[in-house]
Amino acid sequence: MQKLTFKQLAPFLVLVAVAVAAIFIPSLPNFNDGGKYSGADMAWLIVATALVFLMTPGLAFFYGGMVHRKNVISTMIKSVVAAGVVSILWVFVGYGLCFGPSIGGFIGNPATHLFFKGVASGAPWSLAPTVPLTLFALFQLMFAIITPGLVVGAVAERIRFTAYILFIALFSLLVYAPIAHWTWHPDGFLFKMGVLDFAGGTVVHISAGCAALAGALVLKRRQSHIKQLEVPPANIPYVLIGTGLLWFGWFGFNAGSAGAANALSVSAFATTNTAAAAAGLSWMFFDVLRGKKPSV
């Protein structure tokens, strides 16, 4: 009989730990909100949450289509695995670190919302008063999921899967959570200084960009680039599918950040579409300017 190793048992033990922890999560006797929430705002934010989640498989297709064909599957898996890792961390301590009671304006108290304690029955978030706190927490979770996924493109084909899992966990807890608290929590020190981050320009994109740059510097150039070999993308249709999913998902990412179905969300929606269209046409224009055919 083959002896099981800890490495083989680890996924099962994690599932058991999560299941046991779920026993201690309090449940509400009913979900009658007494009409204190806006049905339209809840419906829109649910849709926006789903749209932002759609960006994760969009990244998988986009990055998977850009790498060498032998690395397509591993790159796509790295792009989507954050959905599992970050979701568990978010329920465990992530939400509390980002949006729990502030400790000196630098980090939230993780014990306050440990295993989502008090989220289902909590008062609405001050910046999204017309939707339940649980919905706000889930919308923010999607931002936490997509952020480490953005780094995959900078480290593709040069990082082991287990090392990337460790990176996701450490980045989410030690980088993303503090920056989110500084910027989006009313008691965060950057928030108090008047810093405005409407849809993650700082929390998501600057943090992911810095992490991607650090990863690229540490891992160095790909071997094919060192040898000055031009490796064609594995699958251009994958890139097109990924681009379409990202464009579509970004409507929820930006317009949903208004926290309600209002004029601000409509303005963000229009701006998102215009910016994406201009970016796509600009890429094609510069391709033609360099003497090439229009491409993606």
C-alpha positions as a Markdown table, in Angstrom:
| # | Residue | x | y | z |
|---|---|---|---|---|
| 1 | Met | 0.0 | 0.0 | 0.0 |
| 2 | Gln | 1.4 | 3.4 | -1.0 |
| 3 | Lys | 2.2 | 5.7 | 1.8 |
| 4 | Leu | 0.6 | 9.2 | 1.5 |
| 5 | Thr | 2.9 | 12.1 | 1.9 |
| 6 | Phe | 2.1 | 15.4 | 3.5 |
| 7 | Lys | 2.2 | 17.1 | 0.1 |
| 8 | Gln | -0.5 | 14.8 | -1.1 |
| 9 | Leu | -2.6 | 15.3 | 2.0 |
| 10 | Ala | -2.2 | 19.1 | 2.2 |
| 11 | Pro | -5.2 | 20.0 | -0.1 |
| 12 | Phe | -7.5 | 17.7 | 1.8 |
| 13 | Leu | -6.3 | 19.1 | 5.2 |
| 14 | Val | -7.0 | 22.7 | 3.9 |
| 15 | Leu | -10.6 | 21.7 | 2.9 |
| 16 | Val | -11.1 | 20.1 | 6.3 |
| 17 | Ala | -9.8 | 23.2 | 8.1 |
| 18 | Val | -12.1 | 25.5 | 6.1 |
| 19 | Ala | -15.1 | 23.2 | 6.7 |
| 20 | Val | -14.5 | 23.2 | 10.5 |
| 21 | Ala | -14.0 | 26.9 | 10.5 |
| 22 | Ala | -17.3 | 27.4 | 8.7 |
| 23 | Ile | -19.1 | 25.8 | 11.7 |
| 24 | Phe | -18.2 | 28.8 | 13.8 |
| 25 | Ile | -19.5 | 31.4 | 11.3 |
| 26 | Pro | -22.7 | 32.8 | 12.7 |
| 27 | Ser | -25.8 | 32.7 | 10.4 |
| 28 | Leu | -28.7 | 35.0 | 10.4 |
| 29 | Pro | -32.2 | 33.6 | 11.3 |
| 30 | Asn | -33.6 | 35.3 | 8.2 |
| 31 | Phe | -32.5 | 37.8 | 5.5 |
| 32 | Asn | -35.3 | 40.3 | 5.8 |
| 33 | Asp | -33.5 | 43.6 | 5.4 |
| 34 | Gly | -36.6 | 45.7 | 6.2 |
| 35 | Gly | -36.3 | 47.6 | 3.0 |
| 36 | Lys | -33.2 | 49.5 | 4.1 |
| 37 | Tyr | -31.3 | 48.6 | 0.9 |
| 38 | Ser | -31.8 | 49.7 | -2.7 |
| 39 | Gly | -32.8 | 46.8 | -4.9 |
| 40 | Ala | -31.4 | 48.5 | -8.0 |
| 41 | Asp | -28.1 | 49.2 | -6.3 |
| 42 | Met | -27.9 | 45.6 | -5.1 |
| 43 | Ala | -28.7 | 44.2 | -8.5 |
| 44 | Trp | -26.1 | 46.3 | -10.2 |
| 45 | Leu | -23.4 | 45.5 | -7.7 |
| 46 | Ile | -24.1 | 41.8 | -8.0 |
| 47 | Val | -23.7 | 42.1 | -11.8 |
| 48 | Ala | -20.6 | 44.2 | -11.4 |
| 49 | Thr | -19.1 | 41.7 | -9.0 |
| 50 | Ala | -19.6 | 38.9 | -11.6 |
| 51 | Leu | -18.1 | 41.1 | -14.3 |
| 52 | Val | -15.0 | 41.7 | -12.3 |
| 53 | Phe | -14.6 | 38.0 | -11.6 |
| 54 | Leu | -14.8 | 37.4 | -15.4 |
| 55 | Met | -11.6 | 39.3 | -15.8 |
| 56 | Thr | -9.7 | 36.5 | -14.2 |
| 57 | Pro | -10.3 | 33.9 | -16.9 |
| 58 | Gly | -9.9 | 36.8 | -19.3 |
| 59 | Leu | -6.3 | 37.3 | -18.0 |
| 60 | Ala | -5.8 | 33.5 | -18.4 |
| 61 | Phe | -6.7 | 33.6 | -22.0 |
| 62 | Phe | -4.8 | 36.8 | -22.7 |
| 63 | Tyr | -1.5 | 35.6 | -21.1 |
| 64 | Gly | -2.0 | 32.0 | -22.2 |
| 65 | Gly | -2.2 | 33.1 | -25.8 |
| 66 | Met | 0.9 | 35.2 | -25.6 |
| 67 | Val | 3.5 | 32.7 | -24.3 |
| 68 | His | 5.2 | 29.8 | -26.0 |
| 69 | Arg | 2.8 | 26.9 | -26.8 |
| 70 | Lys | 4.5 | 24.6 | -24.3 |
| 71 | Asn | 3.7 | 27.0 | -21.4 |
| 72 | Val | 0.1 | 27.8 | -22.3 |
| 73 | Ile | -1.5 | 25.6 | -19.6 |
| 74 | Ser | 0.8 | 26.5 | -16.8 |
| 75 | Thr | 0.4 | 30.2 | -17.5 |
| 76 | Met | -3.4 | 29.9 | -17.6 |
| 77 | Ile | -3.5 | 28.0 | -14.4 |
| 78 | Lys | -1.3 | 30.6 | -12.6 |
| 79 | Ser | -3.7 | 33.3 | -13.8 |
| 80 | Val | -6.8 | 31.6 | -12.3 |
| 81 | Val | -5.4 | 30.0 | -9.2 |
| 82 | Ala | -5.6 | 33.3 | -7.3 |
| 83 | Ala | -9.4 | 32.9 | -7.4 |
| 84 | Gly | -9.1 | 30.0 | -5.0 |
| 85 | Val | -6.2 | 31.1 | -2.8 |
| 86 | Val | -7.4 | 34.7 | -2.3 |
| 87 | Ser | -11.0 | 33.8 | -1.7 |
| 88 | Ile | -10.0 | 31.6 | 1.2 |
| 89 | Leu | -7.6 | 34.2 | 2.6 |
| 90 | Trp | -10.2 | 36.9 | 2.2 |
| 91 | Val | -12.8 | 35.1 | 4.3 |
| 92 | Phe | -10.2 | 34.1 | 6.8 |
| 93 | Val | -8.4 | 37.4 | 7.5 |
| 94 | Gly | -8.1 | 39.4 | 4.2 |
| 95 | Tyr | -11.3 | 41.4 | 4.5 |
| 96 | Gly | -10.6 | 42.3 | 8.1 |
| 97 | Leu | -7.1 | 43.5 | 7.2 |
| 98 | Cys | -8.5 | 45.7 | 4.5 |
| 99 | Phe | -11.7 | 47.0 | 6.0 |
| 100 | Gly | -11.6 | 46.1 | 9.7 |
| 101 | Pro | -11.3 | 48.7 | 12.4 |
| 102 | Ser | -8.2 | 50.7 | 11.7 |
| 103 | Ile | -5.0 | 50.2 | 13.7 |
| 104 | Gly | -3.2 | 53.4 | 13.5 |
| 105 | Gly | -4.4 | 54.1 | 10.0 |
| 106 | Phe | -2.1 | 51.4 | 8.6 |
| 107 | Ile | -3.9 | 48.1 | 8.8 |
| 108 | Gly | -7.3 | 46.7 | 9.8 |
| 109 | Asn | -7.9 | 44.5 | 12.8 |
| 110 | Pro | -8.1 | 40.9 | 11.4 |
| 111 | Ala | -9.8 | 39.6 | 14.5 |
| 112 | Thr | -12.9 | 41.8 | 13.9 |
| 113 | His | -14.1 | 39.9 | 10.8 |
| 114 | Leu | -12.2 | 36.6 | 11.2 |
| 115 | Phe | -13.9 | 34.1 | 9.0 |
| 116 | Phe | -16.3 | 36.8 | 7.9 |
| 117 | Lys | -17.6 | 37.2 | 11.4 |
| 118 | Gly | -20.2 | 40.0 | 11.6 |
| 119 | Val | -20.2 | 40.6 | 7.9 |
| 120 | Ala | -23.6 | 39.1 | 7.1 |
| 121 | Ser | -25.2 | 41.0 | 10.0 |
| 122 | Gly | -23.0 | 44.1 | 9.9 |
| 123 | Ala | -24.1 | 47.7 | 9.1 |
| 124 | Pro | -23.5 | 48.8 | 5.4 |
| 125 | Trp | -20.1 | 50.2 | 4.6 |
| 126 | Ser | -20.0 | 53.9 | 4.8 |
| 127 | Leu | -19.0 | 54.4 | 1.2 |
| 128 | Ala | -21.7 | 52.0 | -0.1 |
| 129 | Pro | -24.7 | 52.5 | 2.3 |
| 130 | Thr | -27.4 | 51.2 | 0.0 |
| 131 | Val | -26.1 | 47.6 | -0.3 |
| 132 | Pro | -25.4 | 44.9 | 2.3 |
| 133 | Leu | -22.0 | 44.6 | 3.8 |
| 134 | Thr | -21.6 | 41.1 | 2.4 |
| 135 | Leu | -22.1 | 42.3 | -1.2 |
| 136 | Phe | -19.5 | 45.1 | -0.7 |
| 137 | Ala | -17.1 | 42.5 | 0.7 |
| 138 | Leu | -17.6 | 40.2 | -2.3 |
| 139 | Phe | -17.1 | 43.1 | -4.7 |
| 140 | Gln | -13.8 | 44.0 | -3.0 |
| 141 | Leu | -12.8 | 40.3 | -3.1 |
| 142 | Met | -12.8 | 40.4 | -6.9 |
| 143 | Phe | -10.3 | 43.2 | -6.8 |
| 144 | Ala | -8.1 | 41.3 | -4.5 |
| 145 | Ile | -8.3 | 38.2 | -6.8 |
| 146 | Ile | -7.4 | 40.1 | -10.0 |
| 147 | Thr | -4.4 | 42.0 | -8.6 |
| 148 | Pro | -1.9 | 39.1 | -8.2 |
| 149 | Gly | -3.2 | 37.7 | -11.5 |
| 150 | Leu | -1.9 | 40.8 | -13.3 |
| 151 | Val | 1.7 | 39.9 | -12.2 |
| 152 | Val | 1.6 | 36.6 | -14.2 |
| 153 | Gly | 2.6 | 38.2 | -17.5 |
| 154 | Ala | 5.8 | 39.6 | -16.0 |
| 155 | Val | 6.9 | 36.2 | -14.6 |
| 156 | Ala | 5.4 | 33.9 | -17.1 |
| 157 | Glu | 7.6 | 30.9 | -18.1 |
| 158 | Arg | 10.1 | 31.6 | -15.3 |
| 159 | Ile | 8.4 | 30.8 | -12.0 |
| 160 | Arg | 7.3 | 27.5 | -10.4 |
| 161 | Phe | 3.7 | 26.9 | -9.5 |
| 162 | Thr | 4.3 | 26.4 | -5.8 |
| 163 | Ala | 6.5 | 29.6 | -5.7 |
| 164 | Tyr | 3.7 | 31.5 | -7.3 |
| 165 | Ile | 1.1 | 30.2 | -4.8 |
| 166 | Leu | 3.4 | 31.4 | -2.0 |
| 167 | Phe | 3.7 | 34.8 | -3.8 |
| 168 | Ile | -0.1 | 35.1 | -4.0 |
| 169 | Ala | -0.5 | 34.5 | -0.3 |
| 170 | Leu | 2.3 | 36.9 | 0.8 |
| 171 | Phe | 1.4 | 39.6 | -1.7 |
| 172 | Ser | -2.3 | 39.6 | -0.7 |
| 173 | Leu | -1.6 | 39.8 | 3.0 |
| 174 | Leu | 1.5 | 41.9 | 3.2 |
| 175 | Val | 1.1 | 44.2 | 0.2 |
| 176 | Tyr | -2.4 | 44.4 | -1.1 |
| 177 | Ala | -4.2 | 44.5 | 2.3 |
| 178 | Pro | -2.2 | 47.3 | 3.8 |
| 179 | Ile | -2.4 | 49.5 | 0.6 |
| 180 | Ala | -6.2 | 48.9 | 0.4 |
| 181 | His | -6.6 | 49.9 | 4.0 |
| 182 | Trp | -4.5 | 53.0 | 3.6 |
| 183 | Thr | -6.4 | 54.1 | 0.5 |
| 184 | Trp | -10.0 | 52.9 | 0.9 |
| 185 | His | -10.7 | 52.8 | 4.6 |
| 186 | Pro | -12.1 | 56.1 | 6.0 |
| 187 | Asp | -9.5 | 55.9 | 8.8 |
| 188 | Gly | -6.6 | 54.9 | 6.5 |
| 189 | Phe | -3.8 | 57.5 | 6.5 |
| 190 | Leu | -3.8 | 58.0 | 2.7 |
| 191 | Phe | -7.6 | 58.4 | 2.7 |
| 192 | Lys | -7.3 | 61.1 | 5.4 |
| 193 | Met | -4.7 | 62.9 | 3.3 |
| 194 | Gly | -7.3 | 63.2 | 0.5 |
| 195 | Val | -5.9 | 60.5 | -1.8 |
| 196 | Leu | -8.5 | 59.5 | -4.4 |
| 197 | Asp | -8.5 | 56.0 | -5.9 |
| 198 | Phe | -11.8 | 55.5 | -7.6 |
| 199 | Ala | -11.3 | 52.0 | -9.1 |
| 200 | Gly | -7.9 | 50.7 | -8.0 |
| 201 | Gly | -5.4 | 52.8 | -9.8 |
| 202 | Thr | -3.2 | 52.7 | -6.7 |
| 203 | Val | -4.4 | 49.7 | -4.8 |
| 204 | Val | -4.6 | 47.3 | -7.8 |
| 205 | His | -2.5 | 48.7 | -10.7 |
| 206 | Ile | 0.4 | 50.4 | -9.0 |
| 207 | Ser | 0.9 | 47.5 | -6.5 |
| 208 | Ala | 0.7 | 44.9 | -9.2 |
| 209 | Gly | 3.0 | 46.9 | -11.5 |
| 210 | Cys | 5.6 | 47.2 | -8.8 |
| 211 | Ala | 5.4 | 43.5 | -8.0 |
| 212 | Ala | 5.6 | 42.7 | -11.6 |
| 213 | Leu | 8.7 | 44.8 | -12.1 |
| 214 | Ala | 10.3 | 43.3 | -9.0 |
| 215 | Gly | 9.6 | 39.8 | -10.3 |
| 216 | Ala | 11.0 | 40.5 | -13.7 |
| 217 | Leu | 14.2 | 42.0 | -12.2 |
| 218 | Val | 14.7 | 39.0 | -10.0 |
| 219 | Leu | 13.9 | 36.3 | -12.5 |
| 220 | Lys | 15.7 | 38.0 | -15.4 |
| 221 | Arg | 14.9 | 37.7 | -19.1 |
| 222 | Arg | 13.5 | 34.6 | -20.7 |
| 223 | Gln | 16.1 | 32.3 | -22.3 |
| 224 | Ser | 14.6 | 32.9 | -25.7 |
| 225 | His | 15.1 | 36.6 | -25.3 |
| 226 | Ile | 18.7 | 36.2 | -24.2 |
| 227 | Lys | 19.3 | 34.2 | -27.4 |
| 228 | Gln | 17.4 | 36.9 | -29.3 |
| 229 | Leu | 14.9 | 34.4 | -30.7 |
| 230 | Glu | 11.5 | 35.8 | -31.7 |
| 231 | Val | 9.0 | 33.3 | -30.2 |
| 232 | Pro | 5.5 | 33.8 | -31.8 |
| 233 | Pro | 2.5 | 33.9 | -29.5 |
| 234 | Ala | 1.0 | 30.4 | -29.0 |
| 235 | Asn | -2.6 | 31.3 | -29.8 |
| 236 | Ile | -3.8 | 34.7 | -31.1 |
| 237 | Pro | -7.5 | 33.8 | -30.8 |
| 238 | Tyr | -6.9 | 33.2 | -27.1 |
| 239 | Val | -5.5 | 36.7 | -26.9 |
| 240 | Leu | -8.6 | 38.1 | -28.6 |
| 241 | Ile | -10.9 | 36.2 | -26.3 |
| 242 | Gly | -9.0 | 37.4 | -23.3 |
| 243 | Thr | -9.0 | 41.0 | -24.5 |
| 244 | Gly | -12.8 | 40.8 | -25.0 |
| 245 | Leu | -13.4 | 39.4 | -21.6 |
| 246 | Leu | -11.2 | 42.0 | -20.0 |
| 247 | Trp | -12.9 | 44.8 | -21.9 |
| 248 | Phe | -16.3 | 43.4 | -20.8 |
| 249 | Gly | -15.3 | 42.8 | -17.2 |
| 250 | Trp | -13.8 | 46.3 | -16.9 |
| 251 | Phe | -17.3 | 47.8 | -17.1 |
| 252 | Gly | -18.0 | 46.1 | -13.8 |
| 253 | Phe | -14.6 | 47.0 | -12.4 |
| 254 | Asn | -14.9 | 50.7 | -13.0 |
| 255 | Ala | -18.6 | 51.4 | -13.1 |
| 256 | Gly | -19.2 | 49.1 | -10.1 |
| 257 | Ser | -16.8 | 51.1 | -8.1 |
| 258 | Ala | -19.4 | 53.8 | -7.8 |
| 259 | Gly | -21.1 | 51.5 | -5.3 |
| 260 | Ala | -24.5 | 52.2 | -6.7 |
| 261 | Ala | -26.5 | 52.4 | -9.9 |
| 262 | Asn | -26.2 | 56.2 | -10.4 |
| 263 | Ala | -24.9 | 58.9 | -12.7 |
| 264 | Leu | -21.3 | 58.3 | -11.6 |
| 265 | Ser | -21.4 | 54.6 | -12.6 |
| 266 | Val | -22.8 | 55.6 | -16.0 |
| 267 | Ser | -20.0 | 58.1 | -16.5 |
| 268 | Ala | -17.4 | 55.5 | -15.5 |
| 269 | Phe | -19.0 | 53.0 | -17.9 |
| 270 | Ala | -18.8 | 55.5 | -20.8 |
| 271 | Thr | -15.2 | 56.5 | -20.0 |
| 272 | Thr | -14.1 | 52.9 | -19.8 |
| 273 | Asn | -15.5 | 52.0 | -23.2 |
| 274 | Thr | -14.0 | 55.1 | -24.8 |
| 275 | Ala | -10.6 | 54.5 | -23.2 |
| 276 | Ala | -10.5 | 50.9 | -24.3 |
| 277 | Ala | -11.5 | 51.8 | -27.9 |
| 278 | Ala | -8.9 | 54.5 | -28.1 |
| 279 | Ala | -6.2 | 52.1 | -26.8 |
| 280 | Gly | -7.1 | 49.4 | -29.3 |
| 281 | Leu | -7.0 | 51.8 | -32.2 |
| 282 | Ser | -3.7 | 53.3 | -31.0 |
| 283 | Trp | -2.1 | 49.9 | -30.9 |
| 284 | Met | -3.1 | 49.2 | -34.5 |
| 285 | Phe | -2.0 | 52.7 | -35.6 |
| 286 | Phe | 1.5 | 52.2 | -34.3 |
| 287 | Asp | 1.7 | 48.7 | -35.8 |
| 288 | Val | 1.0 | 50.3 | -39.2 |
| 289 | Leu | 3.4 | 53.2 | -38.5 |
| 290 | Arg | 6.2 | 50.6 | -38.0 |
| 291 | Gly | 5.5 | 49.1 | -41.4 |
| 292 | Lys | 3.5 | 46.1 | -40.1 |
| 293 | Lys | 0.0 | 45.0 | -40.7 |
| 294 | Pro | -2.7 | 45.8 | -38.1 |
| 295 | Ser | -2.6 | 43.2 | -35.3 |
| 296 | Val | -3.6 | 42.5 | -31.8 |
